[in-house]
Amino acid sequence: MLMASLRTLTPRMKFNFTKPKIDNMVFKLHYKLTVTMLLSFVILVCAREYFGQHIQCLSDQGVPPHVIQTYCFFMATFTIVRHYNESLLEGGFLPHPGVGPLLSTDETIHHTYYQWVPFVLFIQSLCFYMPHYVWKSKEGGRIKSLVDGLQYAGLALQETDMQAGEINVMSRSSLENKIDLIKKDIILRLRVTRTWSTWLISMEVLNLLHVMLEVWIINIFLHGSFINLGPSVIAYKNWQEIADPLETVFPKVTKCIFHKYGPSGSIQQHDALCVMALNIIHEKIYVILWFWLLFLFIVSALAVLWRLLSFFMFRRSLKFNEMMFRHASNSKFNPYNVINVVNGCEYGDWLFLYYLAKNMKSVVFQDLFQKISEELENRDMPTNDDNDDMEKGAEPILLGRVDYDDETLPLKDKTS
């Protein structure tokens, strides 16, 4: 049953290269790999056929075993802080860490998290998927609608459309019409593309904040033990030592006290020793989660910093823009076209074009990029009123030179 359940998750790990790319790899780590990991943990924790009962308790003959086990599972077990003494453990005076005689002055640690582990892991998987769900609904399939039908645009050599099985190969004229439609859509709906990019960046920032929130929630769930869990495991070099730091958080043997009325109506106390079979799995899960969330936080922070860097660089560096579009479409671009496009759009438009380049064939995007550049350049050309002003002696309007931090290119005189 366990393997059958895990096999149901394997389709989530497949990368479908035919789908439009509407996010980056860091975003996929959140809603694809992390969600799959958490759901796998849920299945593993619920697989009783491999690990037996969650809890098994040993008590005297006065209480039926199933009663004491049910009671201890719902009412929680505990360990005693005084009995985590390493010298006593090494001397053999204590059979298990945290387990021993209980005095009225002893400080105890109550363990209740094991009741909620599968539910919390499942809710976490939903939370990690939620930013992707919001982004996908806000994106609305716009990238797909624009690039749909262009998968085989590199084969558009004929004068008529061709159909080869399920593959539709456009003709030259159909390809030109499609590119013109995309150009008009981008030019006429620049504000929409800015909203598109705003939602993308917002969800990327939300992913970063969500990782921080998850660390805080898990730390509360484990009674403040999650923050230092990773360093404790790293510091614990010799796995044969008795004083395992994980025993404090995930004890394998705990205590439970059950009270019942005796034959005469007096209260009787029954001290039970409980074996927490699943804690051997819980400790592995949360150690893995500690290191994974640390990695996820680092890459998510770097992704947000990269967005911030690209916001400041796209108007300041020609080489940066050439590098980004070359990386997206694997082709070179005319520097004049790059400057025209960058000068004619905001950062949101630029980001939308970048993702459009990632989803189109290089030759098609180059053609589209040139047409957009020409359209934006024509927008900046002087109107008849400007020409009248120049005839009256006004200074000509010049596009002149666009200064970048790393490059300066002379551009066309708009009066020519």
C-alpha positions as CSV (number, residue, x, y, z in Angstrom):
1,M,0.0,0.0,0.0
2,L,2.9,2.3,0.8
3,M,4.5,1.8,-2.6
4,A,1.2,2.2,-4.4
5,S,0.6,5.5,-2.6
6,L,4.1,6.8,-3.4
7,R,3.6,5.9,-7.1
8,T,0.6,8.2,-7.2
9,L,3.0,11.1,-6.5
10,T,5.5,10.3,-9.2
11,P,3.6,12.3,-11.9
12,R,4.2,15.4,-9.9
13,M,7.9,15.0,-10.3
14,K,7.7,14.9,-14.1
15,F,8.7,18.1,-15.9
16,N,6.4,18.8,-18.9
17,F,8.5,20.7,-21.4
18,T,5.5,21.3,-23.6
19,K,3.8,23.5,-21.0
20,P,4.5,27.3,-21.1
21,K,7.1,28.5,-18.7
22,I,5.4,31.0,-16.4
23,D,7.8,30.8,-13.5
24,N,11.4,30.0,-12.6
25,M,13.1,27.0,-11.1
26,V,13.0,28.4,-7.5
27,F,9.2,28.8,-7.8
28,K,9.0,25.1,-8.9
29,L,10.9,24.0,-5.9
30,H,8.1,25.4,-3.7
31,Y,5.0,24.0,-5.4
32,K,6.4,20.9,-7.0
33,L,9.3,19.4,-5.1
34,T,8.3,20.6,-1.6
35,V,4.7,19.7,-2.0
36,T,5.6,16.2,-3.2
37,M,8.1,15.8,-0.3
38,L,5.5,16.8,2.3
39,L,2.8,14.5,0.8
40,S,5.4,11.6,0.8
41,F,6.0,12.3,4.5
42,V,2.2,12.1,5.2
43,I,2.0,8.8,3.5
44,L,5.0,7.5,5.3
45,V,3.7,8.5,8.7
46,C,0.3,6.9,8.0
47,A,1.9,3.6,6.8
48,R,1.1,1.5,9.9
49,E,1.7,-1.8,8.2
50,Y,5.5,-1.1,8.2
51,F,5.8,0.6,11.7
52,G,3.0,-0.9,13.7
53,Q,0.9,1.2,16.2
54,H,1.9,4.8,16.8
55,I,2.2,4.1,20.5
56,Q,2.4,0.9,22.7
57,C,2.3,1.2,26.5
58,L,3.4,-1.2,29.2
59,S,1.6,-1.1,32.6
60,D,0.6,-3.3,35.4
61,Q,-2.2,-5.8,35.3
62,G,-4.8,-3.4,36.7
63,V,-5.4,-1.7,33.3
64,P,-6.2,-3.3,30.0
65,P,-3.4,-2.6,27.4
66,H,-5.8,-1.1,24.8
67,V,-7.2,1.3,27.4
68,I,-3.8,2.6,28.6
69,Q,-2.6,3.0,25.0
70,T,-5.6,4.9,23.9
71,Y,-5.5,7.1,26.9
72,C,-1.8,7.9,26.6
73,F,-2.1,8.6,22.9
74,F,-4.9,11.2,23.4
75,M,-3.7,12.7,26.6
76,A,0.0,12.9,25.6
77,T,3.1,11.4,27.2
78,F,6.0,13.1,29.0
79,T,9.7,12.8,29.8
80,I,11.6,14.1,32.8
81,V,14.3,16.7,32.3
82,R,16.4,15.5,35.2
83,H,16.8,12.1,33.6
84,Y,18.5,13.4,30.5
85,N,21.7,13.5,32.5
86,E,24.4,12.2,30.3
87,S,26.6,10.8,33.1
88,L,23.7,8.8,34.5
89,L,22.9,7.4,31.1
90,E,26.5,6.4,30.4
91,G,26.7,4.8,33.9
92,G,23.7,2.6,33.1
93,F,21.6,4.1,36.0
94,L,18.8,5.1,33.6
95,P,17.4,2.7,31.0
96,H,16.2,5.4,28.6
97,P,16.8,9.1,28.2
98,G,14.2,11.2,30.1
99,V,12.6,8.1,31.8
100,G,12.9,7.5,35.5
101,P,11.3,8.0,38.9
102,L,9.1,11.1,39.0
103,L,9.3,13.5,41.9
104,S,6.9,16.4,42.7
105,T,9.7,18.9,42.0
106,D,10.7,17.4,38.6
107,E,10.4,19.5,35.4
108,T,8.6,17.5,32.7
109,I,8.4,17.8,28.9
110,H,5.0,16.9,27.5
111,H,4.9,15.4,24.0
112,T,1.7,16.0,22.1
113,Y,2.9,16.8,18.5
114,Y,2.8,13.2,17.4
115,Q,-1.1,13.3,17.3
116,W,-1.0,16.1,14.7
117,V,2.0,15.3,12.5
118,P,0.2,14.0,9.4
119,F,-2.4,16.8,9.6
120,V,0.2,19.5,9.9
121,L,2.3,18.1,7.1
122,F,-0.8,17.9,4.8
123,I,-1.8,21.5,5.6
124,Q,1.8,22.6,4.9
125,S,1.7,21.0,1.5
126,L,-1.5,23.0,0.7
127,C,0.2,26.2,1.9
128,F,3.3,25.6,-0.3
129,Y,1.0,25.0,-3.3
130,M,-1.2,28.1,-2.7
131,P,1.1,30.8,-4.2
132,H,1.4,28.8,-7.4
133,Y,-2.4,28.3,-7.5
134,V,-2.9,32.1,-7.1
135,W,-0.3,32.9,-9.7
136,K,-1.7,30.4,-12.2
137,S,-5.2,31.9,-11.8
138,K,-3.9,35.5,-12.1
139,E,-1.7,34.6,-15.1
140,G,-4.8,33.4,-16.9
141,G,-3.0,31.4,-19.6
142,R,-1.8,34.6,-21.3
143,I,1.6,33.2,-22.3
144,K,0.0,30.1,-23.6
145,S,-2.5,31.9,-25.7
146,L,0.3,34.0,-27.3
147,V,2.7,31.2,-28.1
148,D,0.1,28.5,-28.8
149,G,0.7,27.1,-32.3
150,L,4.3,28.4,-32.5
151,Q,6.0,25.2,-31.3
152,Y,6.9,24.2,-34.9
153,A,7.4,27.7,-36.2
154,G,10.9,26.8,-37.3
155,L,9.3,24.5,-40.0
156,A,7.2,27.3,-41.5
157,L,8.7,27.1,-45.0
158,Q,5.7,26.3,-47.0
159,E,3.1,28.7,-48.5
160,T,0.2,26.8,-47.0
161,D,-0.5,25.4,-43.6
162,M,0.3,21.7,-43.1
163,Q,-1.1,19.0,-40.8
164,A,1.1,16.1,-39.9
165,G,-0.9,13.9,-37.5
166,E,-1.6,16.1,-34.4
167,I,1.2,18.6,-35.4
168,N,0.1,21.8,-37.1
169,V,2.9,23.4,-39.1
170,M,2.2,27.1,-40.0
171,S,2.8,28.6,-43.4
172,R,5.0,31.7,-43.8
173,S,2.0,34.0,-44.0
174,S,0.3,32.4,-41.0
175,L,3.5,32.8,-39.0
176,E,3.8,36.5,-40.0
177,N,0.1,37.1,-39.0
178,K,0.6,35.4,-35.7
179,I,3.7,37.5,-34.9
180,D,1.8,40.7,-35.9
181,L,-1.1,39.7,-33.6
182,I,1.3,39.1,-30.7
183,K,3.0,42.5,-31.4
184,K,-0.3,44.3,-31.4
185,D,-1.4,42.5,-28.2
186,I,1.8,43.5,-26.4
187,I,1.8,47.1,-27.6
188,L,-1.9,47.7,-26.9
189,R,-1.9,46.0,-23.6
190,L,1.3,47.2,-21.9
191,R,-0.6,47.9,-18.6
192,V,-1.9,44.3,-18.6
193,T,1.6,42.9,-18.9
194,R,2.7,45.1,-16.0
195,T,0.0,43.6,-13.9
196,W,1.1,40.2,-15.0
197,S,4.7,40.9,-13.9
198,T,3.5,42.4,-10.6
199,W,1.6,39.3,-9.7
200,L,4.6,37.1,-10.5
201,I,7.0,39.2,-8.4
202,S,4.4,39.3,-5.6
203,M,4.1,35.5,-5.5
204,E,7.9,35.1,-5.5
205,V,8.2,37.4,-2.5
206,L,5.3,35.5,-0.9
207,N,7.2,32.3,-1.3
208,L,10.1,33.8,0.6
209,L,7.9,35.1,3.4
210,H,6.1,31.7,3.5
211,V,9.3,29.8,4.2
212,M,10.0,32.0,7.1
213,L,6.5,31.6,8.4
214,E,6.7,27.8,8.1
215,V,9.9,27.7,10.2
216,W,8.2,29.8,12.9
217,I,5.1,27.5,12.9
218,I,7.1,24.3,13.0
219,N,9.2,25.8,15.9
220,I,6.0,26.4,17.8
221,F,4.7,23.0,16.9
222,L,7.8,21.3,18.4
223,H,7.8,23.6,21.5
224,G,10.7,25.7,20.4
225,S,13.0,22.9,19.4
226,F,13.0,23.3,15.6
227,I,15.3,26.4,15.3
228,N,18.3,24.6,16.8
229,L,17.6,21.2,15.4
230,G,20.0,21.4,12.5
231,P,23.0,22.7,14.4
232,S,22.3,20.1,17.1
233,V,22.4,17.2,14.6
234,I,25.6,18.6,13.0
235,A,27.3,18.9,16.4
236,Y,26.3,15.4,17.2
237,K,29.2,13.7,15.3
238,N,29.4,10.3,17.0
239,W,26.1,8.5,16.4
240,Q,27.0,5.8,18.9
241,E,26.8,8.3,21.8
242,I,24.0,7.9,24.3
243,A,23.1,11.6,24.7
244,D,21.5,12.0,21.3
245,P,20.1,15.5,21.0
246,L,17.1,14.2,19.0
247,E,16.0,12.2,22.0
248,T,14.9,15.3,23.8
249,V,12.6,16.3,20.9
250,F,11.6,12.9,19.6
251,P,11.9,10.4,22.5
252,K,11.6,6.7,21.7
253,V,10.4,5.8,25.2
254,T,8.2,8.0,27.3
255,K,6.1,7.9,30.5
256,C,2.4,8.1,31.0
257,I,0.3,8.2,34.2
258,F,-3.2,6.8,34.3
259,H,-5.6,7.3,37.2
260,K,-8.7,5.2,37.9
261,Y,-10.9,4.4,40.9
262,G,-10.3,1.3,42.9
263,P,-12.9,-1.1,44.4
264,S,-13.3,1.2,47.5
265,G,-13.6,4.4,45.5
266,S,-10.0,5.5,46.2
267,I,-7.9,6.9,43.3
268,Q,-5.3,4.6,42.0
269,Q,-2.3,5.7,39.9
270,H,-0.8,3.5,37.2
271,D,2.6,4.4,35.8
272,A,3.0,3.3,32.2
273,L,6.1,3.0,29.9
274,C,5.3,3.9,26.3
275,V,7.2,3.1,23.2
276,M,6.9,5.7,20.5
277,A,7.5,3.7,17.4
278,L,6.9,6.5,14.9
279,N,9.3,8.9,16.5
280,I,12.1,7.2,14.6
281,I,10.4,8.5,11.5
282,H,9.4,11.8,12.9
283,E,12.9,12.8,13.7
284,K,14.1,12.0,10.2
285,I,11.3,14.0,8.7
286,Y,12.0,17.1,10.7
287,V,15.7,16.9,10.3
288,I,15.2,16.7,6.5
289,L,12.7,19.6,6.7
290,W,15.2,21.8,8.7
291,F,17.9,21.5,6.0
292,W,15.4,21.7,3.1
293,L,13.7,24.9,4.5
294,L,17.1,26.4,5.0
295,F,18.1,25.7,1.4
296,L,14.7,26.9,0.2
297,F,15.0,30.2,2.2
298,I,18.5,30.8,0.7
299,V,17.5,30.2,-2.9
300,S,14.2,32.1,-2.5
301,A,16.0,35.1,-1.0
302,L,18.5,35.0,-3.9
303,A,15.6,34.9,-6.4
304,V,14.1,38.0,-4.9
305,L,17.4,39.7,-4.8
306,W,17.9,38.8,-8.5
307,R,14.5,40.4,-9.3
308,L,15.6,43.5,-7.4
309,L,18.9,43.6,-9.3
310,S,17.3,43.1,-12.7
311,F,14.9,46.0,-11.8
312,F,17.9,48.4,-11.4
313,M,19.9,47.0,-14.2
314,F,17.5,46.7,-17.1
315,R,17.6,50.5,-17.7
316,R,21.3,50.9,-16.9
317,S,23.2,48.2,-18.7
318,L,23.0,47.3,-22.4
319,K,25.1,44.2,-21.8
320,F,22.8,43.0,-19.1
321,N,19.8,43.2,-21.4
322,E,21.6,41.5,-24.2
323,M,22.7,38.7,-21.8
324,M,19.2,38.2,-20.5
325,F,17.5,38.0,-23.9
326,R,20.3,35.9,-25.3
327,H,19.9,33.5,-22.3
328,A,16.1,33.4,-22.8
329,S,16.0,32.8,-26.5
330,N,19.6,31.5,-27.3
331,S,20.2,34.1,-30.0
332,K,21.8,37.5,-30.5
333,F,19.9,40.8,-30.8
334,N,20.6,44.1,-32.5
335,P,21.8,46.5,-29.8
336,Y,19.6,49.3,-31.4
337,N,16.5,47.0,-31.1
338,V,17.4,46.3,-27.5
339,I,17.7,50.0,-26.7
340,N,14.4,50.8,-28.4
341,V,12.5,48.1,-26.5
342,V,14.1,49.0,-23.2
343,N,13.4,52.7,-23.6
344,G,9.8,52.1,-24.6
345,C,8.7,49.9,-21.8
346,E,8.6,49.6,-18.0
347,Y,10.2,46.8,-16.0
348,G,6.9,44.8,-16.0
349,D,6.8,44.9,-19.8
350,W,10.5,43.9,-19.9
351,L,9.9,40.9,-17.6
352,F,6.9,39.8,-19.7
353,L,9.0,39.9,-22.9
354,Y,11.7,37.9,-21.1
355,Y,9.2,35.1,-20.3
356,L,7.8,35.3,-23.8
357,A,11.3,34.7,-25.1
358,K,11.7,31.6,-22.9
359,N,8.5,30.2,-24.5
360,M,9.2,31.0,-28.2
361,K,11.6,29.7,-30.8
362,S,14.6,32.0,-31.1
363,V,14.0,32.9,-34.8
364,V,10.3,33.7,-34.1
365,F,11.1,35.9,-31.0
366,Q,13.9,37.7,-32.9
367,D,11.3,38.7,-35.6
368,L,8.8,39.7,-32.9
369,F,11.5,41.7,-31.0
370,Q,12.4,43.6,-34.1
371,K,8.8,44.4,-34.9
372,I,8.2,45.6,-31.3
373,S,11.3,47.7,-31.6
374,E,10.2,49.3,-34.8
375,E,6.7,50.0,-33.4
376,L,8.1,51.6,-30.2
377,E,10.5,53.7,-32.3
378,N,7.7,54.9,-34.5
379,R,5.8,56.0,-31.4
380,D,8.7,58.3,-30.6
381,M,9.0,59.8,-34.1
382,P,8.0,63.5,-34.3
383,T,4.4,64.3,-35.3
384,N,3.2,66.9,-37.8
385,D,2.9,69.4,-34.9
386,D,6.5,68.7,-34.0
387,N,7.5,69.3,-37.6
388,D,5.6,72.6,-37.6
389,D,7.5,73.7,-34.5
390,M,10.8,72.9,-36.1
391,E,10.0,74.9,-39.2
392,K,9.3,77.9,-36.8
393,G,12.8,77.6,-35.5
394,A,12.4,75.1,-32.6
395,E,15.3,72.8,-31.9
396,P,14.9,69.3,-33.6
397,I,13.9,66.4,-31.4
398,L,16.8,64.0,-31.2
399,L,16.9,60.6,-29.6
400,G,20.7,61.3,-29.5
401,R,22.7,59.0,-27.2
402,V,21.5,56.5,-24.6
403,D,24.0,56.2,-21.8
404,Y,24.4,52.9,-20.0
405,D,26.9,52.1,-17.3
406,D,28.8,49.8,-19.6
407,E,28.0,50.9,-23.1
408,T,27.0,54.1,-25.1
409,L,25.5,53.8,-28.6
410,P,24.6,56.6,-31.0
411,L,21.1,56.3,-32.2
412,K,19.1,57.7,-35.1
413,D,18.3,61.3,-35.5
414,K,14.5,61.5,-35.2
415,T,14.4,64.4,-37.7
416,S,16.0,62.4,-40.5
